[in-house]
Amino acid sequence: MMSSSEQKREVGGREGEGSSSMTLTQSDHHHQLSPPPQLSRYESQKRRDWNTFGQYLKNHKPPVPLPQCNYNHVLDFLRYLDQFGKTKVHLNGCVFFGQVEQVGPCTCPLRQAWGSLDALIGRLRAAYEENGGLQETNPFANSAIRIYLREVRDSQAKARGIPYKKKKKKRKIQINSSNNNEVNST
């Protein structure tokens, strides 16, 4: 086993010679390389989604360069993801169509849940701009994508018998300290 003085590595000359020599110990070497900062769960998911979409474009027949990507490629990608879905979406002729609870098996397909697709599009929209895309040409922000997501949401809600209702924002109640009357504010 080497002593700490033997573990020193000589760089640029002999030990003890002039100012041009520099020595590094093993511990100095470890402090020079710091790990990159830990990404948040959202940032990790956004990076993973962006890489998945990029891979989808590369595997497309013919491959599509990112600058030539448009909303049709995004719609195709969303439909492609349905094969990996876990949400049962009853078809119009199914006996469970419109039922809140499914009490037996059926052959209806599994799809991506609307909420998952909506969140995915939000992450990809942000990733597109972070990776040099222009906001004006962002295919994830196209109105056709919003229409598609609305149709998915409505069809899934009907299929499960759960009408989708937009949540109303709760009003904050403030207490006026001068006369203790409750005042509504937005």
N, CA and C atoms as a LAMMPS dump frame, in Angstrom:
ITEM: TIMESTEP
0
ITEM: NUMBER OF ATOMS
558
ITEM: BOX BOUNDS ff ff ff
-5.0000000000000000e+02 5.0000000000000000e+02
-5.0000000000000000e+02 5.0000000000000000e+02
-5.0000000000000000e+02 5.0000000000000000e+02
ITEM: ATOMS id mol type element x y z
1 1 1 N 0.845 -1.178 0
2 1 2 C 0 0 0
3 1 3 C 0.885 1.233 0
4 2 1 N 0.524 2.244 -0.774
5 2 2 C 1.319 3.453 -0.895
6 2 3 C 0.965 4.437 0.199
7 3 1 N 1.96 5.184 0.638
8 3 2 C 1.695 6.243 1.616
9 3 3 C 1.104 7.432 0.88
10 4 1 N 0.549 8.405 1.614
11 4 2 C -0.082 9.552 0.979
12 4 3 C 0.917 10.358 0.165
13 5 1 N 2.181 10.389 0.589
14 5 2 C 3.173 11.126 -0.186
15 5 3 C 3.503 10.4 -1.482
16 6 1 N 3.41 9.046 -1.45
17 6 2 C 3.667 8.288 -2.666
18 6 3 C 2.482 8.362 -3.628
19 7 1 N 1.269 8.648 -3.075
20 7 2 C 0.085 8.72 -3.91
21 7 3 C 0.007 10.033 -4.682
22 8 1 N 0.86 10.977 -4.335
23 8 2 C 0.859 12.241 -5.064
24 8 3 C 1.291 11.973 -6.498
25 9 1 N 0.642 12.651 -7.393
26 9 2 C 0.968 12.482 -8.782
27 9 3 C 1.677 13.739 -9.268
28 10 1 N 2.748 13.547 -9.953
29 10 2 C 3.544 14.662 -10.427
30 10 3 C 3.015 15.112 -11.784
31 11 1 N 2.816 16.414 -11.918
32 11 2 C 2.319 16.965 -13.166
33 11 3 C 3.217 18.123 -13.562
34 12 1 N 3.752 18.086 -14.767
35 12 2 C 4.505 19.209 -15.31
36 12 3 C 5.942 19.328 -14.829
37 13 1 N 6.532 18.36 -14.237
38 13 2 C 7.923 18.463 -13.818
39 13 3 C 8.202 17.574 -12.628
40 14 1 N 9.408 17.687 -12.08
41 14 2 C 9.786 16.861 -10.94
42 14 3 C 9.398 17.549 -9.643
43 15 1 N 9.118 16.732 -8.653
44 15 2 C 8.759 17.261 -7.35
45 15 3 C 9.922 18.07 -6.796
46 16 1 N 9.64 19.237 -6.304
47 16 2 C 10.657 20.076 -5.708
48 16 3 C 11.337 21.006 -6.69
49 17 1 N 11.056 20.903 -7.988
50 17 2 C 11.671 21.767 -8.982
51 17 3 C 10.787 22.956 -9.274
52 18 1 N 11.263 24.122 -9.261
53 18 2 C 10.647 25.367 -9.693
54 18 3 C 9.149 25.484 -9.542
55 19 1 N 8.588 26.543 -10.129
56 19 2 C 7.18 26.849 -9.992
57 19 3 C 6.32 26.161 -11.039
58 20 1 N 6.925 25.49 -12.003
59 20 2 C 6.136 24.872 -13.065
60 20 3 C 5.548 23.527 -12.646
61 21 1 N 5.935 22.994 -11.515
62 21 2 C 5.393 21.692 -11.127
63 21 3 C 4.154 21.863 -10.269
64 22 1 N 3.242 20.892 -10.403
65 22 2 C 2.007 20.911 -9.64
66 22 3 C 1.715 19.477 -9.246
67 23 1 N 1.321 19.257 -8.018
68 23 2 C 1.006 17.896 -7.596
69 23 3 C -0.458 17.816 -7.203
70 24 1 N -1.058 16.678 -7.533
71 24 2 C -2.442 16.418 -7.172
72 24 3 C -2.498 15.138 -6.36
73 25 1 N -3.231 15.153 -5.293
74 25 2 C -3.455 13.921 -4.553
75 25 3 C -4.738 13.294 -5.079
76 26 1 N -4.981 12.053 -4.701
77 26 2 C -6.202 11.386 -5.149
78 26 3 C -7.436 12.114 -4.643
79 27 1 N -7.378 12.649 -3.433
80 27 2 C -8.546 13.341 -2.892
81 27 3 C -8.806 14.636 -3.65
82 28 1 N -7.745 15.325 -4.125
83 28 2 C -7.934 16.536 -4.92
84 28 3 C -8.668 16.199 -6.221
85 29 1 N -8.316 15.072 -6.82
86 29 2 C -8.925 14.664 -8.077
87 29 3 C -10.432 14.449 -7.907
88 30 1 N -10.86 13.869 -6.792
89 30 2 C -12.277 13.603 -6.564
90 30 3 C -13.067 14.881 -6.349
91 31 1 N -12.457 15.911 -5.804
92 31 2 C -13.169 17.157 -5.562
93 31 3 C -13.348 17.986 -6.819
94 32 1 N -12.563 17.717 -7.843
95 32 2 C -12.672 18.485 -9.073
96 32 3 C -13.912 18.101 -9.884
97 33 1 N -14.365 16.874 -9.792
98 33 2 C -15.518 16.409 -10.543
99 33 3 C -16.74 16.396 -9.638
100 34 1 N -17.614 17.37 -9.813
101 34 2 C -18.826 17.383 -9.003
102 34 3 C -19.974 16.844 -9.847
103 35 1 N -20.881 16.087 -9.237
104 35 2 C -21.991 15.517 -10.008
105 35 3 C -22.944 16.629 -10.454
106 36 1 N -23.611 16.418 -11.585
107 36 2 C -24.568 17.433 -12.036
108 36 3 C -25.718 17.537 -11.028
109 37 1 N -26.382 18.68 -10.975
110 37 2 C -27.464 18.833 -10.007
111 37 3 C -28.592 17.84 -10.29
112 38 1 N -29.24 17.367 -9.239
113 38 2 C -30.333 16.4 -9.355
114 38 3 C -31.542 17.087 -9.998
115 39 1 N -32.116 16.478 -11.039
116 39 2 C -33.278 17.041 -11.705
117 39 3 C -34.539 16.742 -10.902
118 40 1 N -35.509 17.647 -10.976
119 40 2 C -36.789 17.41 -10.324
120 40 3 C -37.52 16.292 -11.068
121 41 1 N -38.55 15.764 -10.467
122 41 2 C -39.324 14.704 -11.098
123 41 3 C -39.913 15.202 -12.423
124 42 1 N -40.42 16.44 -12.419
125 42 2 C -40.992 17.023 -13.636
126 42 3 C -39.938 17.15 -14.732
127 43 1 N -38.76 17.664 -14.384
128 43 2 C -37.7 17.844 -15.381
129 43 3 C -37.223 16.503 -15.931
130 44 1 N -37.128 15.499 -15.062
131 44 2 C -36.726 14.157 -15.521
132 44 3 C -37.758 13.586 -16.49
133 45 1 N -39.032 13.732 -16.137
134 45 2 C -40.098 13.219 -16.992
135 45 3 C -40.127 13.965 -18.318
136 46 1 N -39.919 15.286 -18.263
137 46 2 C -39.918 16.091 -19.485
138 46 3 C -38.783 15.654 -20.406
139 47 1 N -37.606 15.418 -19.859
140 47 2 C -36.461 14.961 -20.658
141 47 3 C -36.734 13.584 -21.251
142 48 1 N -37.316 12.682 -20.446
143 48 2 C -37.628 11.338 -20.922
144 48 3 C -38.677 11.398 -22.044
145 49 1 N -39.705 12.226 -21.868
146 49 2 C -40.741 12.37 -22.892
147 49 3 C -40.163 12.944 -24.183
148 50 1 N -39.296 13.939 -24.052
149 50 2 C -38.682 14.564 -25.216
150 50 3 C -37.833 13.548 -25.982
151 51 1 N -37.064 12.75 -25.255
152 51 2 C -36.242 11.719 -25.899
153 51 3 C -37.111 10.665 -26.579
154 52 1 N -38.22 10.295 -25.944
155 52 2 C -39.133 9.312 -26.53
156 52 3 C -39.73 9.845 -27.828
157 53 1 N -40.148 11.111 -27.809
158 53 2 C -40.719 11.705 -29.028
159 53 3 C -39.656 11.784 -30.13
160 54 1 N -38.444 12.171 -29.762
161 54 2 C -37.347 12.224 -30.738
162 54 3 C -37.078 10.862 -31.346
163 55 1 N -37.115 9.82 -30.528
164 55 2 C -36.909 8.454 -31.025
165 55 3 C -38.047 8.037 -31.951
166 56 1 N -39.277 8.44 -31.581
167 56 2 C -40.433 8.155 -32.439
168 56 3 C -40.24 8.77 -33.827
169 57 1 N -39.763 10.021 -33.868
170 57 2 C -39.534 10.681 -35.16
171 57 3 C -38.433 9.985 -35.962
172 58 1 N -37.389 9.514 -35.273
173 58 2 C -36.298 8.815 -35.969
174 58 3 C -36.772 7.492 -36.552
175 59 1 N -37.676 6.817 -35.827
176 59 2 C -38.177 5.515 -36.285
177 59 3 C -39.312 5.642 -37.29
178 60 1 N -39.812 6.849 -37.487
179 60 2 C -40.905 7.1 -38.426
180 60 3 C -40.443 6.721 -39.831
181 61 1 N -41.348 6.227 -40.656
182 61 2 C -41.01 5.865 -42.039
183 61 3 C -41.579 6.907 -42.972
184 62 1 N -40.799 7.731 -43.644
185 62 2 C -39.369 7.975 -43.468
186 62 3 C -39.113 8.795 -42.202
187 63 1 N -37.869 8.778 -41.699
188 63 2 C -37.542 9.555 -40.499
189 63 3 C -37.858 11.042 -40.694
190 64 1 N -38.306 11.674 -39.614
191 64 2 C -38.693 13.079 -39.677
192 64 3 C -37.713 13.903 -38.849
193 65 1 N -37.004 14.854 -39.477
194 65 2 C -36.146 15.749 -38.685
195 65 3 C -37.027 16.658 -37.825
196 66 1 N -36.577 16.961 -36.636
197 66 2 C -37.373 17.754 -35.705
198 66 3 C -37.865 19.075 -36.297
199 67 1 N -37.047 19.822 -37.038
200 67 2 C -37.551 21.082 -37.6
201 67 3 C -38.716 20.896 -38.582
202 68 1 N -38.853 19.696 -39.152
203 68 2 C -39.944 19.433 -40.089
204 68 3 C -41.157 18.792 -39.427
205 69 1 N -41.093 18.6 -38.129
206 69 2 C -42.195 17.999 -37.375
207 69 3 C -43.375 18.973 -37.334
208 70 1 N -44.582 18.436 -37.515
209 70 2 C -45.769 19.285 -37.41
210 70 3 C -46.814 18.599 -36.53
211 71 1 N -47.958 19.233 -36.396
212 71 2 C -48.982 18.71 -35.49
213 71 3 C -49.476 17.33 -35.896
214 72 1 N -49.417 16.985 -37.193
215 72 2 C -49.839 15.645 -37.618
216 72 3 C -48.932 14.562 -37.035
217 73 1 N -47.641 14.85 -36.937
218 73 2 C -46.717 13.902 -36.32
219 73 3 C -47.035 13.751 -34.832
220 74 1 N -47.41 14.844 -34.196
221 74 2 C -47.771 14.792 -32.771
222 74 3 C -49.03 13.956 -32.582
223 75 1 N -50.036 14.165 -33.442
224 75 2 C -51.267 13.37 -33.349
225 75 3 C -50.978 11.887 -33.574
226 76 1 N -50.125 11.573 -34.543
227 76 2 C -49.74 10.176 -34.786
228 76 3 C -49.045 9.587 -33.557
229 77 1 N -48.204 10.388 -32.925
230 77 2 C -47.497 9.946 -31.72
231 77 3 C -48.488 9.641 -30.589
232 78 1 N -49.476 10.498 -30.408
233 78 2 C -50.473 10.27 -29.358
234 78 3 C -51.275 9.001 -29.629
235 79 1 N -51.621 8.769 -30.883
236 79 2 C -52.354 7.539 -31.235
237 79 3 C -51.466 6.305 -31.046
238 80 1 N -50.185 6.445 -31.373
239 80 2 C -49.22 5.362 -31.173
240 80 3 C -49.135 4.985 -29.689
241 81 1 N -49.171 5.979 -28.815
242 81 2 C -49.06 5.717 -27.378
243 81 3 C -50.252 4.958 -26.814
244 82 1 N -51.393 5.007 -27.51
245 82 2 C -52.583 4.304 -27.026
246 82 3 C -52.334 2.816 -26.812
247 83 1 N -51.458 2.213 -27.599
248 83 2 C -51.204 0.778 -27.458
249 83 3 C -50.576 0.433 -26.108
250 84 1 N -50.023 1.441 -25.416
251 84 2 C -49.416 1.212 -24.11
252 84 3 C -50.319 1.679 -22.969
253 85 1 N -51.554 2.042 -23.301
254 85 2 C -52.481 2.588 -22.299
255 85 3 C -52.97 1.547 -21.317
256 86 1 N -53.486 2.035 -20.195
257 86 2 C -53.996 1.157 -19.145
258 86 3 C -55.426 1.506 -18.752
259 87 1 N -56.039 2.435 -19.477
260 87 2 C -57.401 2.865 -19.168
261 87 3 C -58.378 2.193 -20.116
262 88 1 N -59.311 1.43 -19.562
263 88 2 C -60.33 0.751 -20.371
264 88 3 C -61.318 1.8 -20.873
265 89 1 N -61.476 1.869 -22.186
266 89 2 C -62.418 2.804 -22.792
267 89 3 C -63.45 1.984 -23.549
268 90 1 N -64.67 1.946 -23.006
269 90 2 C -65.735 1.138 -23.6
270 90 3 C -66.201 1.743 -24.919
271 91 1 N -66.412 0.863 -25.886
272 91 2 C -66.91 1.283 -27.191
273 91 3 C -68.414 1.462 -27.125
274 92 1 N -68.978 2.151 -28.092
275 92 2 C -70.394 2.503 -28.084
276 92 3 C -71.319 1.287 -27.981
277 93 1 N -70.981 0.142 -28.555
278 93 2 C -71.844 -1.039 -28.517
279 93 3 C -71.646 -1.928 -27.297
280 94 1 N -70.702 -1.603 -26.444
281 94 2 C -70.4 -2.431 -25.271
282 94 3 C -71.5 -2.289 -24.219
283 95 1 N -71.811 -3.409 -23.52
284 95 2 C -72.849 -3.366 -22.477
285 95 3 C -72.439 -2.472 -21.303
286 96 1 N -71.141 -2.202 -21.159
287 96 2 C -70.67 -1.356 -20.063
288 96 3 C -70.487 0.106 -20.458
289 97 1 N -70.794 0.416 -21.731
290 97 2 C -70.655 1.795 -22.195
291 97 3 C -71.562 2.703 -21.367
292 98 1 N -70.988 3.729 -20.802
293 98 2 C -71.751 4.687 -19.998
294 98 3 C -71.956 4.268 -18.559
295 99 1 N -71.429 3.105 -18.171
296 99 2 C -71.567 2.631 -16.795
297 99 3 C -70.364 3.087 -15.974
298 100 1 N -70.625 3.538 -14.763
299 100 2 C -69.547 3.996 -13.893
300 100 3 C -68.691 2.819 -13.45
301 101 1 N -69.337 1.701 -13.098
302 101 2 C -68.633 0.507 -12.613
303 101 3 C -68.726 -0.603 -13.662
304 102 1 N -67.623 -1.261 -13.94
305 102 2 C -67.624 -2.405 -14.839
306 102 3 C -67.691 -3.653 -13.972
307 103 1 N -68.731 -4.466 -14.159
308 103 2 C -68.917 -5.644 -13.309
309 103 3 C -68.49 -6.947 -13.961
310 104 1 N -68.025 -6.887 -15.191
311 104 2 C -67.588 -8.091 -15.875
312 104 3 C -66.566 -7.766 -16.947
313 105 1 N -66.035 -8.818 -17.573
314 105 2 C -65.023 -8.592 -18.61
315 105 3 C -65.656 -8.113 -19.921
316 106 1 N -64.86 -7.4 -20.696
317 106 2 C -65.279 -7.005 -22.036
318 106 3 C -64.032 -6.897 -22.908
319 107 1 N -64.249 -6.773 -24.197
320 107 2 C -63.12 -6.751 -25.137
321 107 3 C -62.746 -5.34 -25.581
322 108 1 N -63.233 -4.343 -24.886
323 108 2 C -62.928 -2.959 -25.265
324 108 3 C -61.446 -2.674 -25.069
325 109 1 N -60.904 -1.764 -25.866
326 109 2 C -59.461 -1.51 -25.84
327 109 3 C -58.998 -0.708 -24.621
328 110 1 N -57.727 -0.874 -24.323
329 110 2 C -57.076 -0.041 -23.324
330 110 3 C -56.464 1.146 -24.061
331 111 1 N -56.568 2.302 -23.472
332 111 2 C -56.051 3.524 -24.086
333 111 3 C -55.279 4.335 -23.049
334 112 1 N -54.578 5.346 -23.535
335 112 2 C -53.952 6.296 -22.63
336 112 3 C -55.057 7.16 -22.027
337 113 1 N -54.972 7.434 -20.751
338 113 2 C -55.954 8.291 -20.097
339 113 3 C -55.778 9.73 -20.568
340 114 1 N -56.898 10.439 -20.663
341 114 2 C -56.86 11.823 -21.117
342 114 3 C -55.907 12.67 -20.274
343 115 1 N -55.963 12.52 -18.964
344 115 2 C -55.107 13.321 -18.092
345 115 3 C -53.632 13.083 -18.354
346 116 1 N -53.26 11.855 -18.659
347 116 2 C -51.865 11.537 -18.972
348 116 3 C -51.435 12.204 -20.271
349 117 1 N -52.313 12.155 -21.276
350 117 2 C -51.988 12.782 -22.556
351 117 3 C -51.883 14.301 -22.421
352 118 1 N -52.782 14.879 -21.639
353 118 2 C -52.778 16.322 -21.432
354 118 3 C -51.48 16.769 -20.759
355 119 1 N -51.065 16.039 -19.742
356 119 2 C -49.816 16.363 -19.041
357 119 3 C -48.615 16.159 -19.964
358 120 1 N -48.638 15.102 -20.753
359 120 2 C -47.558 14.817 -21.71
360 120 3 C -47.391 15.968 -22.699
361 121 1 N -48.496 16.433 -23.257
362 121 2 C -48.435 17.532 -24.224
363 121 3 C -47.881 18.789 -23.557
364 122 1 N -48.253 19.049 -22.33
365 122 2 C -47.709 20.2 -21.616
366 122 3 C -46.202 20.111 -21.463
367 123 1 N -45.706 18.931 -21.096
368 123 2 C -44.252 18.754 -20.945
369 123 3 C -43.538 18.878 -22.289
370 124 1 N -44.113 18.285 -23.347
371 124 2 C -43.48 18.345 -24.663
372 124 3 C -43.514 19.761 -25.24
373 125 1 N -44.568 20.498 -24.957
374 125 2 C -44.639 21.892 -25.416
375 125 3 C -43.501 22.701 -24.804
376 126 1 N -43.28 22.51 -23.505
377 126 2 C -42.191 23.219 -22.824
378 126 3 C -40.829 22.746 -23.333
379 127 1 N -40.667 21.448 -23.518
380 127 2 C -39.386 20.895 -23.973
381 127 3 C -39.039 21.374 -25.375
382 128 1 N -40.037 21.507 -26.229
383 128 2 C -39.804 21.964 -27.603
384 128 3 C -39.144 23.346 -27.594
385 129 1 N -39.682 24.235 -26.789
386 129 2 C -39.14 25.596 -26.735
387 129 3 C -37.793 25.636 -26.023
388 130 1 N -37.607 24.79 -25.014
389 130 2 C -36.323 24.733 -24.315
390 130 3 C -35.211 24.178 -25.205
391 131 1 N -35.595 23.402 -26.213
392 131 2 C -34.614 22.816 -27.12
393 131 3 C -34.492 23.599 -28.42
394 132 1 N -34.817 24.867 -28.384
395 132 2 C -34.563 25.743 -29.517
396 132 3 C -35.715 25.974 -30.464
397 133 1 N -36.865 25.36 -30.209
398 133 2 C -38.01 25.579 -31.082
399 133 3 C -38.678 26.917 -30.799
400 134 1 N -39.253 27.498 -31.82
401 134 2 C -39.936 28.778 -31.662
402 134 3 C -41.363 28.572 -31.167
403 135 1 N -41.805 29.457 -30.31
404 135 2 C -43.149 29.368 -29.754
405 135 3 C -44.204 29.418 -30.866
406 136 1 N -43.962 30.225 -31.888
407 136 2 C -44.919 30.391 -32.981
408 136 3 C -45.077 29.123 -33.815
409 137 1 N -44.054 28.277 -33.839
410 137 2 C -44.104 27.069 -34.666
411 137 3 C -44.202 25.795 -33.83
412 138 1 N -44.511 25.921 -32.558
413 138 2 C -44.564 24.771 -31.657
414 138 3 C -45.723 23.845 -32.061
415 139 1 N -45.433 22.629 -32.564
416 139 2 C -46.508 21.738 -33.001
417 139 3 C -47.355 21.216 -31.839
418 140 1 N -46.817 21.259 -30.632
419 140 2 C -47.557 20.774 -29.464
420 140 3 C -48.585 21.795 -28.987
421 141 1 N -48.468 23.041 -29.457
422 141 2 C -49.388 24.102 -29.073
423 141 3 C -50.442 24.355 -30.149
424 142 1 N -50.451 23.548 -31.192
425 142 2 C -51.381 23.724 -32.293
426 142 3 C -52.814 23.468 -31.828
427 143 1 N -53.759 24.185 -32.404
428 143 2 C -55.17 24.028 -32.008
429 143 3 C -55.686 22.624 -32.294
430 144 1 N -55.145 21.94 -33.295
431 144 2 C -55.575 20.57 -33.601
432 144 3 C -55.278 19.631 -32.432
433 145 1 N -54.2 19.897 -31.701
434 145 2 C -53.856 19.07 -30.542
435 145 3 C -54.875 19.297 -29.431
436 146 1 N -55.237 20.558 -29.207
437 146 2 C -56.24 20.869 -28.175
438 146 3 C -57.583 20.222 -28.515
439 147 1 N -57.966 20.259 -29.791
440 147 2 C -59.229 19.644 -30.22
441 147 3 C -59.172 18.131 -30.003
442 148 1 N -58.054 17.515 -30.379
443 148 2 C -57.904 16.069 -30.181
444 148 3 C -58.027 15.704 -28.706
445 149 1 N -57.337 16.455 -27.84
446 149 2 C -57.4 16.174 -26.398
447 149 3 C -58.82 16.356 -25.858
448 150 1 N -59.533 17.36 -26.345
449 150 2 C -60.909 17.579 -25.902
450 150 3 C -61.79 16.4 -26.318
451 151 1 N -61.587 15.904 -27.545
452 151 2 C -62.364 14.751 -28.021
453 151 3 C -62.052 13.5 -27.205
454 152 1 N -60.787 13.286 -26.878
455 152 2 C -60.4 12.137 -26.047
456 152 3 C -61.051 12.247 -24.677
457 153 1 N -60.979 13.434 -24.082
458 153 2 C -61.574 13.655 -22.759
459 153 3 C -63.065 13.366 -22.777
460 154 1 N -63.77 13.92 -23.766
461 154 2 C -65.219 13.74 -23.834
462 154 3 C -65.603 12.289 -24.099
463 155 1 N -64.887 11.623 -25.004
464 155 2 C -65.227 10.226 -25.319
465 155 3 C -64.945 9.315 -24.124
466 156 1 N -63.86 9.569 -23.401
467 156 2 C -63.56 8.739 -22.232
468 156 3 C -64.575 8.989 -21.117
469 157 1 N -64.994 10.216 -20.962
470 157 2 C -65.986 10.531 -19.933
471 157 3 C -67.318 9.843 -20.25
472 158 1 N -67.759 9.891 -21.519
473 158 2 C -69.006 9.225 -21.921
474 158 3 C -68.903 7.722 -21.755
475 159 1 N -67.764 7.162 -22.146
476 159 2 C -67.579 5.713 -22.091
477 159 3 C -67.634 5.195 -20.658
478 160 1 N -67.2 6.006 -19.722
479 160 2 C -67.212 5.579 -18.32
480 160 3 C -68.422 6.105 -17.565
481 161 1 N -69.288 6.867 -18.238
482 161 2 C -70.476 7.383 -17.583
483 161 3 C -70.18 8.477 -16.573
484 162 1 N -69.067 9.133 -16.745
485 162 2 C -68.68 10.204 -15.826
486 162 3 C -68.593 11.494 -16.635
487 163 1 N -69.578 12.365 -16.493
488 163 2 C -69.49 13.611 -17.251
489 163 3 C -68.342 14.467 -16.741
490 164 1 N -67.578 15 -17.665
491 164 2 C -66.459 15.852 -17.276
492 164 3 C -66.989 17.236 -16.966
493 165 1 N -66.66 17.72 -15.787
494 165 2 C -67.052 19.072 -15.4
495 165 3 C -65.793 19.831 -15.031
496 166 1 N -65.69 21.017 -15.611
497 166 2 C -64.536 21.849 -15.321
498 166 3 C -64.633 22.298 -13.87
499 167 1 N -63.52 22.182 -13.158
500 167 2 C -63.515 22.587 -11.755
501 167 3 C -63.557 24.1 -11.655
502 168 1 N -64.398 24.572 -10.759
503 168 2 C -64.47 26.012 -10.53
504 168 3 C -63.385 26.402 -9.546
505 169 1 N -62.827 27.576 -9.778
506 169 2 C -61.81 28.064 -8.854
507 169 3 C -62.479 28.483 -7.561
508 170 1 N -61.869 28.08 -6.465
509 170 2 C -62.406 28.469 -5.162
510 170 3 C -62.038 29.911 -4.886
511 171 1 N -62.961 30.623 -4.293
512 171 2 C -62.685 32.008 -3.929
513 171 3 C -62.023 32.034 -2.574
514 172 1 N -61.031 32.869 -2.48
515 172 2 C -60.355 33.02 -1.199
516 172 3 C -61.151 33.993 -0.34
517 173 1 N -61.239 33.693 0.913
518 173 2 C -61.946 34.566 1.837
519 173 3 C -60.913 35.287 2.682
520 174 1 N -60.982 36.605 2.644
521 174 2 C -60.071 37.406 3.442
522 174 3 C -60.843 38.044 4.58
523 175 1 N -60.191 38.183 5.697
524 175 2 C -60.8 38.843 6.845
525 175 3 C -60.211 40.235 6.953
526 176 1 N -61.092 41.215 6.892
527 176 2 C -60.664 42.599 7.012
528 176 3 C -60.411 42.869 8.49
529 177 1 N -59.212 43.231 8.835
530 177 2 C -58.852 43.381 10.247
531 177 3 C -59.494 44.601 10.894
532 178 1 N -59.92 45.585 10.096
533 178 2 C -60.478 46.794 10.711
534 178 3 C -61.898 46.584 11.221
535 179 1 N -62.723 45.809 10.504
536 179 2 C -64.088 45.602 10.994
537 179 3 C -64.499 44.139 11.029
538 180 1 N -63.57 43.216 10.761
539 180 2 C -63.808 41.768 10.818
540 180 3 C -64.94 41.273 9.927
541 181 1 N -65.229 41.986 8.853
542 181 2 C -66.219 41.518 7.868
543 181 3 C -65.52 40.644 6.836
544 182 1 N -66.211 39.599 6.373
545 182 2 C -65.631 38.734 5.353
546 182 3 C -65.865 39.369 3.986
547 183 1 N -64.834 39.385 3.183
548 183 2 C -64.902 39.968 1.854
549 183 3 C -64.407 38.927 0.854
550 184 1 N -65.176 38.697 -0.221
551 184 2 C -64.744 37.771 -1.267
552 184 3 C -63.799 38.488 -2.207
553 185 1 N -62.752 37.787 -2.6
554 185 2 C -61.838 38.327 -3.605
555 185 3 C -61.497 37.24 -4.593
556 186 1 N -61.034 37.623 -5.75
557 186 2 C -60.683 36.621 -6.76
558 186 3 C -59.219 36.4 -6.803
